[in-house]
């Protein structure tokens, strides 16, 4: 913002106008989606829910929902879901193993 404040205002203007006028050859996809403000609210709620319930995989879903200009390749961010789900499952498995293990007592 300090280096190029005009660029930020141009970005916001682009988001507003691209949602109304369409962004190119994939206009039909954008026309099927709710407005950006609603998608942003839904994405924020998803992130809050995911953070409170320790579901890392929700972040790419929220990112896809909040994309300001939706193209078919915007959904590529969803590729991260399996990896994030595996990390969450692995973390849960480690916690279960640690809680079931008996404490080791050092004998002098």
Jmol script that loads the backbone (N, CA, C; Angstrom):
load data "model"
ATOM      1  N   UNK A   1       0.836  -1.187   0.000  1.00  0.00           N
ATOM      2  CA  UNK A   1       0.000   0.000   0.000  1.00  0.00           C
ATOM      3  C   UNK A   1       0.879   1.249   0.000  1.00  0.00           C
ATOM      4  N   UNK A   2       2.012   1.186   0.691  1.00  0.00           N
ATOM      5  CA  UNK A   2       2.896   2.343   0.767  1.00  0.00           C
ATOM      6  C   UNK A   2       3.575   2.595  -0.573  1.00  0.00           C
ATOM      7  N   UNK A   3       4.011   1.533  -1.247  1.00  0.00           N
ATOM      8  CA  UNK A   3       4.760   1.683  -2.492  1.00  0.00           C
ATOM      9  C   UNK A   3       3.857   2.091  -3.654  1.00  0.00           C
ATOM     10  N   UNK A   4       2.705   1.460  -3.775  1.00  0.00           N
ATOM     11  CA  UNK A   4       1.815   1.740  -4.915  1.00  0.00           C
ATOM     12  C   UNK A   4       0.357   1.736  -4.468  1.00  0.00           C
ATOM     13  N   UNK A   5      -0.087   2.789  -3.795  1.00  0.00           N
ATOM     14  CA  UNK A   5      -1.471   2.803  -3.309  1.00  0.00           C
ATOM     15  C   UNK A   5      -2.491   2.744  -4.439  1.00  0.00           C
ATOM     16  N   UNK A   6      -2.167   3.303  -5.591  1.00  0.00           N
ATOM     17  CA  UNK A   6      -3.099   3.280  -6.717  1.00  0.00           C
ATOM     18  C   UNK A   6      -3.378   1.879  -7.214  1.00  0.00           C
ATOM     19  N   UNK A   7      -2.393   0.990  -7.090  1.00  0.00           N
ATOM     20  CA  UNK A   7      -2.576  -0.391  -7.535  1.00  0.00           C
ATOM     21  C   UNK A   7      -3.652  -1.095  -6.715  1.00  0.00           C
ATOM     22  N   UNK A   8      -3.729  -0.792  -5.426  1.00  0.00           N
ATOM     23  CA  UNK A   8      -4.751  -1.410  -4.584  1.00  0.00           C
ATOM     24  C   UNK A   8      -6.147  -0.920  -4.978  1.00  0.00           C
ATOM     25  N   UNK A   9      -6.256   0.357  -5.252  1.00  0.00           N
ATOM     26  CA  UNK A   9      -7.554   0.895  -5.671  1.00  0.00           C
ATOM     27  C   UNK A   9      -7.951   0.338  -7.044  1.00  0.00           C
ATOM     28  N   UNK A  10      -6.969   0.173  -7.916  1.00  0.00           N
ATOM     29  CA  UNK A  10      -7.239  -0.431  -9.221  1.00  0.00           C
ATOM     30  C   UNK A  10      -7.705  -1.876  -9.061  1.00  0.00           C
ATOM     31  N   UNK A  11      -7.108  -2.599  -8.107  1.00  0.00           N
ATOM     32  CA  UNK A  11      -7.479  -4.004  -7.866  1.00  0.00           C
ATOM     33  C   UNK A  11      -8.927  -4.097  -7.396  1.00  0.00           C
ATOM     34  N   UNK A  12      -9.308  -3.247  -6.461  1.00  0.00           N
ATOM     35  CA  UNK A  12     -10.696  -3.252  -5.965  1.00  0.00           C
ATOM     36  C   UNK A  12     -11.650  -2.884  -7.092  1.00  0.00           C
ATOM     37  N   UNK A  13     -11.289  -1.897  -7.899  1.00  0.00           N
ATOM     38  CA  UNK A  13     -12.119  -1.514  -9.038  1.00  0.00           C
ATOM     39  C   UNK A  13     -12.269  -2.676 -10.013  1.00  0.00           C
ATOM     40  N   UNK A  14     -11.173  -3.410 -10.259  1.00  0.00           N
ATOM     41  CA  UNK A  14     -11.220  -4.577 -11.134  1.00  0.00           C
ATOM     42  C   UNK A  14     -12.167  -5.640 -10.588  1.00  0.00           C
ATOM     43  N   UNK A  15     -12.099  -5.892  -9.282  1.00  0.00           N
ATOM     44  CA  UNK A  15     -12.972  -6.901  -8.680  1.00  0.00           C
ATOM     45  C   UNK A  15     -14.440  -6.522  -8.847  1.00  0.00           C
ATOM     46  N   UNK A  16     -14.741  -5.265  -8.639  1.00  0.00           N
ATOM     47  CA  UNK A  16     -16.130  -4.810  -8.744  1.00  0.00           C
ATOM     48  C   UNK A  16     -16.613  -4.885 -10.189  1.00  0.00           C
ATOM     49  N   UNK A  17     -15.804  -4.400 -11.116  1.00  0.00           N
ATOM     50  CA  UNK A  17     -16.249  -4.367 -12.511  1.00  0.00           C
ATOM     51  C   UNK A  17     -16.211  -5.734 -13.173  1.00  0.00           C
ATOM     52  N   UNK A  18     -15.267  -6.581 -12.797  1.00  0.00           N
ATOM     53  CA  UNK A  18     -15.203  -7.894 -13.436  1.00  0.00           C
ATOM     54  C   UNK A  18     -16.360  -8.782 -13.010  1.00  0.00           C
ATOM     55  N   UNK A  19     -16.839  -8.584 -11.795  1.00  0.00           N
ATOM     56  CA  UNK A  19     -17.982  -9.357 -11.351  1.00  0.00           C
ATOM     57  C   UNK A  19     -19.258  -8.957 -12.069  1.00  0.00           C
ATOM     58  N   UNK A  20     -19.351  -7.690 -12.422  1.00  0.00           N
ATOM     59  CA  UNK A  20     -20.553  -7.196 -13.085  1.00  0.00           C
ATOM     60  C   UNK A  20     -20.525  -7.440 -14.581  1.00  0.00           C
ATOM     61  N   UNK A  21     -19.364  -7.244 -15.195  1.00  0.00           N
ATOM     62  CA  UNK A  21     -19.286  -7.308 -16.652  1.00  0.00           C
ATOM     63  C   UNK A  21     -18.838  -8.664 -17.172  1.00  0.00           C
ATOM     64  N   UNK A  22     -18.344  -9.519 -16.309  1.00  0.00           N
ATOM     65  CA  UNK A  22     -17.788 -10.784 -16.765  1.00  0.00           C
ATOM     66  C   UNK A  22     -16.301 -10.629 -17.002  1.00  0.00           C
ATOM     67  N   UNK A  23     -15.580 -11.737 -16.926  1.00  0.00           N
ATOM     68  CA  UNK A  23     -14.121 -11.657 -16.976  1.00  0.00           C
ATOM     69  C   UNK A  23     -13.529 -12.294 -18.210  1.00  0.00           C
ATOM     70  N   UNK A  24     -14.332 -12.670 -19.161  1.00  0.00           N
ATOM     71  CA  UNK A  24     -13.745 -13.259 -20.352  1.00  0.00           C
ATOM     72  C   UNK A  24     -14.545 -14.438 -20.864  1.00  0.00           C
ATOM     73  N   UNK A  25     -13.849 -15.416 -21.455  1.00  0.00           N
ATOM     74  CA  UNK A  25     -14.560 -16.515 -22.101  1.00  0.00           C
ATOM     75  C   UNK A  25     -15.340 -17.411 -21.146  1.00  0.00           C
ATOM     76  N   UNK A  26     -15.039 -17.356 -19.880  1.00  0.00           N
ATOM     77  CA  UNK A  26     -15.754 -18.211 -18.924  1.00  0.00           C
ATOM     78  C   UNK A  26     -16.830 -17.441 -18.172  1.00  0.00           C
ATOM     79  N   UNK A  27     -17.425 -16.447 -18.822  1.00  0.00           N
ATOM     80  CA  UNK A  27     -18.449 -15.629 -18.175  1.00  0.00           C
ATOM     81  C   UNK A  27     -19.607 -16.472 -17.645  1.00  0.00           C
ATOM     82  N   UNK A  28     -19.960 -17.527 -18.346  1.00  0.00           N
ATOM     83  CA  UNK A  28     -21.098 -18.346 -17.922  1.00  0.00           C
ATOM     84  C   UNK A  28     -20.862 -18.970 -16.564  1.00  0.00           C
ATOM     85  N   UNK A  29     -19.623 -19.358 -16.258  1.00  0.00           N
ATOM     86  CA  UNK A  29     -19.315 -19.936 -14.950  1.00  0.00           C
ATOM     87  C   UNK A  29     -19.534 -18.903 -13.850  1.00  0.00           C
ATOM     88  N   UNK A  30     -19.052 -17.685 -14.058  1.00  0.00           N
ATOM     89  CA  UNK A  30     -19.230 -16.628 -13.068  1.00  0.00           C
ATOM     90  C   UNK A  30     -20.682 -16.234 -12.885  1.00  0.00           C
ATOM     91  N   UNK A  31     -21.467 -16.339 -13.926  1.00  0.00           N
ATOM     92  CA  UNK A  31     -22.879 -15.974 -13.843  1.00  0.00           C
ATOM     93  C   UNK A  31     -23.670 -16.965 -12.987  1.00  0.00           C
ATOM     94  N   UNK A  32     -23.166 -18.165 -12.829  1.00  0.00           N
ATOM     95  CA  UNK A  32     -23.856 -19.178 -12.032  1.00  0.00           C
ATOM     96  C   UNK A  32     -23.587 -19.047 -10.534  1.00  0.00           C
ATOM     97  N   UNK A  33     -22.584 -18.257 -10.173  1.00  0.00           N
ATOM     98  CA  UNK A  33     -22.172 -18.154  -8.780  1.00  0.00           C
ATOM     99  C   UNK A  33     -22.840 -16.980  -8.080  1.00  0.00           C
ATOM    100  N   UNK A  34     -22.961 -17.068  -6.755  1.00  0.00           N
ATOM    101  CA  UNK A  34     -23.471 -15.922  -5.993  1.00  0.00           C
ATOM    102  C   UNK A  34     -22.495 -14.751  -6.076  1.00  0.00           C
ATOM    103  N   UNK A  35     -22.906 -13.563  -5.666  1.00  0.00           N
ATOM    104  CA  UNK A  35     -22.008 -12.403  -5.725  1.00  0.00           C
ATOM    105  C   UNK A  35     -20.790 -12.586  -4.810  1.00  0.00           C
ATOM    106  N   UNK A  36     -19.730 -11.840  -5.123  1.00  0.00           N
ATOM    107  CA  UNK A  36     -18.467 -11.967  -4.395  1.00  0.00           C
ATOM    108  C   UNK A  36     -18.625 -11.699  -2.902  1.00  0.00           C
ATOM    109  N   UNK A  37     -19.416 -10.714  -2.531  1.00  0.00           N
ATOM    110  CA  UNK A  37     -19.558 -10.403  -1.104  1.00  0.00           C
ATOM    111  C   UNK A  37     -20.131 -11.589  -0.336  1.00  0.00           C
ATOM    112  N   UNK A  38     -21.075 -12.294  -0.938  1.00  0.00           N
ATOM    113  CA  UNK A  38     -21.671 -13.446  -0.274  1.00  0.00           C
ATOM    114  C   UNK A  38     -20.675 -14.608  -0.203  1.00  0.00           C
ATOM    115  N   UNK A  39     -19.936 -14.828  -1.289  1.00  0.00           N
ATOM    116  CA  UNK A  39     -18.933 -15.885  -1.287  1.00  0.00           C
ATOM    117  C   UNK A  39     -17.824 -15.603  -0.276  1.00  0.00           C
ATOM    118  N   UNK A  40     -17.485 -14.325  -0.100  1.00  0.00           N
ATOM    119  CA  UNK A  40     -16.457 -13.955   0.876  1.00  0.00           C
ATOM    120  C   UNK A  40     -16.928 -14.242   2.299  1.00  0.00           C
ATOM    121  N   UNK A  41     -18.174 -13.934   2.579  1.00  0.00           N
ATOM    122  CA  UNK A  41     -18.735 -14.227   3.907  1.00  0.00           C
ATOM    123  C   UNK A  41     -18.754 -15.730   4.153  1.00  0.00           C
ATOM    124  N   UNK A  42     -19.192 -16.498   3.172  1.00  0.00           N
ATOM    125  CA  UNK A  42     -19.219 -17.965   3.311  1.00  0.00           C
ATOM    126  C   UNK A  42     -17.804 -18.497   3.520  1.00  0.00           C
ATOM    127  N   UNK A  43     -16.840 -17.979   2.767  1.00  0.00           N
ATOM    128  CA  UNK A  43     -15.451 -18.422   2.910  1.00  0.00           C
ATOM    129  C   UNK A  43     -14.917 -18.113   4.302  1.00  0.00           C
ATOM    130  N   UNK A  44     -15.225 -16.933   4.821  1.00  0.00           N
ATOM    131  CA  UNK A  44     -14.774 -16.571   6.166  1.00  0.00           C
ATOM    132  C   UNK A  44     -15.377 -17.504   7.210  1.00  0.00           C
ATOM    133  N   UNK A  45     -16.656 -17.814   7.059  1.00  0.00           N
ATOM    134  CA  UNK A  45     -17.304 -18.745   7.993  1.00  0.00           C
ATOM    135  C   UNK A  45     -16.686 -20.138   7.898  1.00  0.00           C
ATOM    136  N   UNK A  46     -16.359 -20.567   6.694  1.00  0.00           N
ATOM    137  CA  UNK A  46     -15.691 -21.856   6.532  1.00  0.00           C
ATOM    138  C   UNK A  46     -14.339 -21.884   7.235  1.00  0.00           C
ATOM    139  N   UNK A  47     -13.573 -20.816   7.098  1.00  0.00           N
ATOM    140  CA  UNK A  47     -12.256 -20.762   7.747  1.00  0.00           C
ATOM    141  C   UNK A  47     -12.403 -20.787   9.265  1.00  0.00           C
ATOM    142  N   UNK A  48     -13.350 -20.039   9.792  1.00  0.00           N
ATOM    143  CA  UNK A  48     -13.569 -20.037  11.245  1.00  0.00           C
ATOM    144  C   UNK A  48     -13.963 -21.427  11.719  1.00  0.00           C
ATOM    145  N   UNK A  49     -14.886 -22.066  11.011  1.00  0.00           N
ATOM    146  CA  UNK A  49     -15.308 -23.417  11.377  1.00  0.00           C
ATOM    147  C   UNK A  49     -14.142 -24.401  11.276  1.00  0.00           C
ATOM    148  N   UNK A  50     -13.375 -24.311  10.200  1.00  0.00           N
ATOM    149  CA  UNK A  50     -12.238 -25.205  10.029  1.00  0.00           C
ATOM    150  C   UNK A  50     -11.182 -25.013  11.098  1.00  0.00           C
ATOM    151  N   UNK A  51     -10.953 -23.769  11.493  1.00  0.00           N
ATOM    152  CA  UNK A  51      -9.960 -23.495  12.537  1.00  0.00           C
ATOM    153  C   UNK A  51     -10.429 -24.005  13.897  1.00  0.00           C
ATOM    154  N   UNK A  52     -11.696 -23.838  14.174  1.00  0.00           N
ATOM    155  CA  UNK A  52     -12.215 -24.277  15.478  1.00  0.00           C
ATOM    156  C   UNK A  52     -12.288 -25.790  15.606  1.00  0.00           C
ATOM    157  N   UNK A  53     -12.421 -26.474  14.475  1.00  0.00           N
ATOM    158  CA  UNK A  53     -12.542 -27.934  14.507  1.00  0.00           C
ATOM    159  C   UNK A  53     -11.297 -28.635  13.977  1.00  0.00           C
ATOM    160  N   UNK A  54     -10.219 -27.875  13.783  1.00  0.00           N
ATOM    161  CA  UNK A  54      -8.928 -28.404  13.336  1.00  0.00           C
ATOM    162  C   UNK A  54      -9.054 -29.182  12.021  1.00  0.00           C
ATOM    163  N   UNK A  55      -9.672 -28.533  11.049  1.00  0.00           N
ATOM    164  CA  UNK A  55      -9.807 -29.106   9.711  1.00  0.00           C
ATOM    165  C   UNK A  55      -9.037 -28.241   8.723  1.00  0.00           C
ATOM    166  N   UNK A  56      -7.767 -28.576   8.510  1.00  0.00           N
ATOM    167  CA  UNK A  56      -6.910 -27.790   7.631  1.00  0.00           C
ATOM    168  C   UNK A  56      -7.396 -27.798   6.190  1.00  0.00           C
ATOM    169  N   UNK A  57      -8.024 -28.855   5.774  1.00  0.00           N
ATOM    170  CA  UNK A  57      -8.446 -29.008   4.384  1.00  0.00           C
ATOM    171  C   UNK A  57      -9.505 -27.986   3.986  1.00  0.00           C
ATOM    172  N   UNK A  58     -10.088 -27.287   4.951  1.00  0.00           N
ATOM    173  CA  UNK A  58     -11.121 -26.302   4.647  1.00  0.00           C
ATOM    174  C   UNK A  58     -10.519 -25.048   3.997  1.00  0.00           C
ATOM    175  N   UNK A  59      -9.243 -24.782   4.245  1.00  0.00           N
ATOM    176  CA  UNK A  59      -8.617 -23.564   3.705  1.00  0.00           C
ATOM    177  C   UNK A  59      -8.663 -23.522   2.176  1.00  0.00           C
ATOM    178  N   UNK A  60      -8.260 -24.598   1.457  1.00  0.00           N
ATOM    179  CA  UNK A  60      -8.385 -24.513   0.001  1.00  0.00           C
ATOM    180  C   UNK A  60      -9.837 -24.418  -0.478  1.00  0.00           C
ATOM    181  N   UNK A  61     -10.756 -25.014   0.245  1.00  0.00           N
ATOM    182  CA  UNK A  61     -12.170 -24.908  -0.124  1.00  0.00           C
ATOM    183  C   UNK A  61     -12.621 -23.454   0.014  1.00  0.00           C
ATOM    184  N   UNK A  62     -12.268 -22.823   1.129  1.00  0.00           N
ATOM    185  CA  UNK A  62     -12.631 -21.421   1.336  1.00  0.00           C
ATOM    186  C   UNK A  62     -11.961 -20.527   0.291  1.00  0.00           C
ATOM    187  N   UNK A  63     -10.732 -20.863  -0.070  1.00  0.00           N
ATOM    188  CA  UNK A  63     -10.031 -20.097  -1.094  1.00  0.00           C
ATOM    189  C   UNK A  63     -10.759 -20.191  -2.431  1.00  0.00           C
ATOM    190  N   UNK A  64     -11.195 -21.381  -2.789  1.00  0.00           N
ATOM    191  CA  UNK A  64     -11.915 -21.561  -4.046  1.00  0.00           C
ATOM    192  C   UNK A  64     -13.252 -20.826  -4.023  1.00  0.00           C
ATOM    193  N   UNK A  65     -13.919 -20.843  -2.884  1.00  0.00           N
ATOM    194  CA  UNK A  65     -15.208 -20.159  -2.763  1.00  0.00           C
ATOM    195  C   UNK A  65     -15.029 -18.644  -2.896  1.00  0.00           C
ATOM    196  N   UNK A  66     -13.948 -18.108  -2.357  1.00  0.00           N
ATOM    197  CA  UNK A  66     -13.748 -16.656  -2.326  1.00  0.00           C
ATOM    198  C   UNK A  66     -12.977 -16.109  -3.522  1.00  0.00           C
ATOM    199  N   UNK A  67     -12.706 -16.936  -4.525  1.00  0.00           N
ATOM    200  CA  UNK A  67     -11.996 -16.432  -5.700  1.00  0.00           C
ATOM    201  C   UNK A  67     -12.788 -15.272  -6.301  1.00  0.00           C
ATOM    202  N   UNK A  68     -12.143 -14.114  -6.469  1.00  0.00           N
ATOM    203  CA  UNK A  68     -12.879 -12.971  -7.000  1.00  0.00           C
ATOM    204  C   UNK A  68     -13.296 -13.154  -8.456  1.00  0.00           C
ATOM    205  N   UNK A  69     -12.442 -13.754  -9.248  1.00  0.00           N
ATOM    206  CA  UNK A  69     -12.762 -14.033 -10.645  1.00  0.00           C
ATOM    207  C   UNK A  69     -12.603 -15.536 -10.827  1.00  0.00           C
ATOM    208  N   UNK A  70     -13.688 -16.202 -11.151  1.00  0.00           N
ATOM    209  CA  UNK A  70     -13.671 -17.664 -11.217  1.00  0.00           C
ATOM    210  C   UNK A  70     -13.477 -18.124 -12.654  1.00  0.00           C
ATOM    211  N   UNK A  71     -12.431 -18.892 -12.845  1.00  0.00           N
ATOM    212  CA  UNK A  71     -12.152 -19.560 -14.098  1.00  0.00           C
ATOM    213  C   UNK A  71     -12.156 -21.044 -13.799  1.00  0.00           C
ATOM    214  N   UNK A  72     -12.181 -21.849 -14.809  1.00  0.00           N
ATOM    215  CA  UNK A  72     -12.180 -23.294 -14.580  1.00  0.00           C
ATOM    216  C   UNK A  72     -10.897 -23.729 -13.872  1.00  0.00           C
ATOM    217  N   UNK A  73      -9.768 -23.056 -14.164  1.00  0.00           N
ATOM    218  CA  UNK A  73      -8.523 -23.427 -13.507  1.00  0.00           C
ATOM    219  C   UNK A  73      -8.408 -22.871 -12.091  1.00  0.00           C
ATOM    220  N   UNK A  74      -9.361 -22.067 -11.655  1.00  0.00           N
ATOM    221  CA  UNK A  74      -9.369 -21.587 -10.272  1.00  0.00           C
ATOM    222  C   UNK A  74      -9.551 -22.739  -9.295  1.00  0.00           C
ATOM    223  N   UNK A  75     -10.165 -23.793  -9.765  1.00  0.00           N
ATOM    224  CA  UNK A  75     -10.419 -24.940  -8.895  1.00  0.00           C
ATOM    225  C   UNK A  75      -9.174 -25.780  -8.639  1.00  0.00           C
ATOM    226  N   UNK A  76      -8.066 -25.435  -9.278  1.00  0.00           N
ATOM    227  CA  UNK A  76      -6.819 -26.181  -9.072  1.00  0.00           C
ATOM    228  C   UNK A  76      -6.354 -26.110  -7.621  1.00  0.00           C
ATOM    229  N   UNK A  77      -6.767 -25.099  -6.895  1.00  0.00           N
ATOM    230  CA  UNK A  77      -6.388 -24.972  -5.499  1.00  0.00           C
ATOM    231  C   UNK A  77      -6.927 -26.141  -4.661  1.00  0.00           C
ATOM    232  N   UNK A  78      -7.965 -26.792  -5.145  1.00  0.00           N
ATOM    233  CA  UNK A  78      -8.555 -27.919  -4.418  1.00  0.00           C
ATOM    234  C   UNK A  78      -7.659 -29.157  -4.420  1.00  0.00           C
ATOM    235  N   UNK A  79      -6.628 -29.146  -5.226  1.00  0.00           N
ATOM    236  CA  UNK A  79      -5.693 -30.273  -5.258  1.00  0.00           C
ATOM    237  C   UNK A  79      -5.004 -30.449  -3.900  1.00  0.00           C
ATOM    238  N   UNK A  80      -4.949 -29.410  -3.099  1.00  0.00           N
ATOM    239  CA  UNK A  80      -4.291 -29.472  -1.790  1.00  0.00           C
ATOM    240  C   UNK A  80      -5.086 -30.262  -0.757  1.00  0.00           C
ATOM    241  N   UNK A  81      -6.356 -30.501  -1.007  1.00  0.00           N
ATOM    242  CA  UNK A  81      -7.210 -31.133   0.007  1.00  0.00           C
ATOM    243  C   UNK A  81      -6.709 -32.508   0.448  1.00  0.00           C
ATOM    244  N   UNK A  82      -6.399 -33.441  -0.455  1.00  0.00           N
ATOM    245  CA  UNK A  82      -5.953 -34.754   0.028  1.00  0.00           C
ATOM    246  C   UNK A  82      -4.699 -34.680   0.902  1.00  0.00           C
ATOM    247  N   UNK A  83      -3.775 -33.836   0.527  1.00  0.00           N
ATOM    248  CA  UNK A  83      -2.541 -33.706   1.312  1.00  0.00           C
ATOM    249  C   UNK A  83      -2.852 -33.151   2.705  1.00  0.00           C
ATOM    250  N   UNK A  84      -3.691 -32.145   2.776  1.00  0.00           N
ATOM    251  CA  UNK A  84      -4.038 -31.565   4.069  1.00  0.00           C
ATOM    252  C   UNK A  84      -4.865 -32.523   4.912  1.00  0.00           C
ATOM    253  N   UNK A  85      -5.725 -33.298   4.295  1.00  0.00           N
ATOM    254  CA  UNK A  85      -6.499 -34.294   5.045  1.00  0.00           C
ATOM    255  C   UNK A  85      -5.588 -35.370   5.609  1.00  0.00           C
ATOM    256  N   UNK A  86      -4.581 -35.781   4.842  1.00  0.00           N
ATOM    257  CA  UNK A  86      -3.645 -36.790   5.323  1.00  0.00           C
ATOM    258  C   UNK A  86      -2.831 -36.269   6.496  1.00  0.00           C
ATOM    259  N   UNK A  87      -2.422 -35.003   6.469  1.00  0.00           N
ATOM    260  CA  UNK A  87      -1.677 -34.434   7.586  1.00  0.00           C
ATOM    261  C   UNK A  87      -2.544 -34.388   8.834  1.00  0.00           C
ATOM    262  N   UNK A  88      -3.813 -34.036   8.682  1.00  0.00           N
ATOM    263  CA  UNK A  88      -4.711 -33.988   9.827  1.00  0.00           C
ATOM    264  C   UNK A  88      -4.907 -35.387  10.399  1.00  0.00           C
ATOM    265  N   UNK A  89      -5.096 -36.370   9.542  1.00  0.00           N
ATOM    266  CA  UNK A  89      -5.277 -37.746  10.009  1.00  0.00           C
ATOM    267  C   UNK A  89      -4.010 -38.250  10.678  1.00  0.00           C
ATOM    268  N   UNK A  90      -2.853 -37.934  10.099  1.00  0.00           N
ATOM    269  CA  UNK A  90      -1.588 -38.379  10.689  1.00  0.00           C
ATOM    270  C   UNK A  90      -1.377 -37.731  12.052  1.00  0.00           C
ATOM    271  N   UNK A  91      -1.719 -36.462  12.179  1.00  0.00           N
ATOM    272  CA  UNK A  91      -1.577 -35.777  13.463  1.00  0.00           C
ATOM    273  C   UNK A  91      -2.501 -36.407  14.501  1.00  0.00           C
ATOM    274  N   UNK A  92      -3.711 -36.779  14.094  1.00  0.00           N
ATOM    275  CA  UNK A  92      -4.636 -37.442  15.013  1.00  0.00           C
ATOM    276  C   UNK A  92      -4.138 -38.814  15.428  1.00  0.00           C
ATOM    277  N   UNK A  93      -3.527 -39.552  14.507  1.00  0.00           N
ATOM    278  CA  UNK A  93      -2.973 -40.862  14.823  1.00  0.00           C
ATOM    279  C   UNK A  93      -1.826 -40.742  15.809  1.00  0.00           C
ATOM    280  N   UNK A  94      -0.955 -39.755  15.612  1.00  0.00           N
ATOM    281  CA  UNK A  94       0.162 -39.552  16.527  1.00  0.00           C
ATOM    282  C   UNK A  94      -0.338 -39.202  17.921  1.00  0.00           C
ATOM    283  N   UNK A  95      -1.365 -38.367  18.003  1.00  0.00           N
ATOM    284  CA  UNK A  95      -1.917 -37.986  19.304  1.00  0.00           C
ATOM    285  C   UNK A  95      -2.521 -39.205  19.998  1.00  0.00           C
ATOM    286  N   UNK A  96      -3.182 -40.065  19.223  1.00  0.00           N
ATOM    287  CA  UNK A  96      -3.776 -41.262  19.812  1.00  0.00           C
ATOM    288  C   UNK A  96      -2.694 -42.205  20.317  1.00  0.00           C
ATOM    289  N   UNK A  97      -1.615 -42.338  19.584  1.00  0.00           N
ATOM    290  CA  UNK A  97      -0.516 -43.210  19.999  1.00  0.00           C
ATOM    291  C   UNK A  97       0.125 -42.666  21.265  1.00  0.00           C
ATOM    292  N   UNK A  98       0.356 -41.339  21.309  1.00  0.00           N
ATOM    293  CA  UNK A  98       0.978 -40.735  22.491  1.00  0.00           C
ATOM    294  C   UNK A  98       0.092 -40.874  23.717  1.00  0.00           C
ATOM    295  N   UNK A  99      -1.220 -40.738  23.559  1.00  0.00           N
ATOM    296  CA  UNK A  99      -2.097 -40.821  24.721  1.00  0.00           C
ATOM    297  C   UNK A  99      -2.268 -42.248  25.220  1.00  0.00           C
ATOM    298  N   UNK A 100      -2.079 -43.240  24.350  1.00  0.00           N
ATOM    299  CA  UNK A 100      -2.247 -44.616  24.771  1.00  0.00           C
ATOM    300  C   UNK A 100      -0.948 -45.229  25.278  1.00  0.00           C
ATOM    301  N   UNK A 101       0.180 -44.590  25.014  1.00  0.00           N
ATOM    302  CA  UNK A 101       1.460 -45.139  25.440  1.00  0.00           C
ATOM    303  C   UNK A 101       1.621 -44.952  26.944  1.00  0.00           C
ATOM    304  N   UNK A 102       2.208 -45.940  27.578  1.00  0.00           N
ATOM    305  CA  UNK A 102       2.447 -45.831  29.007  1.00  0.00           C
ATOM    306  C   UNK A 102       3.679 -44.973  29.249  1.00  0.00           C
ATOM    307  N   UNK A 103       3.687 -44.218  30.303  1.00  0.00           N
ATOM    308  CA  UNK A 103       4.842 -43.365  30.569  1.00  0.00           C
ATOM    309  C   UNK A 103       6.081 -44.200  30.896  1.00  0.00           C
ATOM    310  N   UNK A 104       7.191 -43.718  30.469  1.00  0.00           N
ATOM    311  CA  UNK A 104       8.449 -44.390  30.755  1.00  0.00           C
ATOM    312  C   UNK A 104       9.034 -43.768  32.013  1.00  0.00           C
ATOM    313  N   UNK A 105       9.338 -44.621  32.967  1.00  0.00           N
ATOM    314  CA  UNK A 105       9.878 -44.137  34.218  1.00  0.00           C
ATOM    315  C   UNK A 105      11.362 -44.542  34.269  1.00  0.00           C
ATOM    316  N   UNK A 106      12.205 -43.561  34.475  1.00  0.00           N
ATOM    317  CA  UNK A 106      13.639 -43.848  34.553  1.00  0.00           C
ATOM    318  C   UNK A 106      13.965 -44.351  35.949  1.00  0.00           C
ATOM    319  N   UNK A 107      14.671 -45.438  36.009  1.00  0.00           N
ATOM    320  CA  UNK A 107      15.077 -46.014  37.293  1.00  0.00           C
ATOM    321  C   UNK A 107      16.540 -45.665  37.517  1.00  0.00           C
ATOM    322  N   UNK A 108      16.844 -45.040  38.640  1.00  0.00           N
ATOM    323  CA  UNK A 108      18.244 -44.673  38.863  1.00  0.00           C
ATOM    324  C   UNK A 108      19.141 -45.862  39.125  1.00  0.00           C
TER     325      UNK A 108
END
end "model"
wireframe off; spacefill off
backbone 0.3
color backbone group
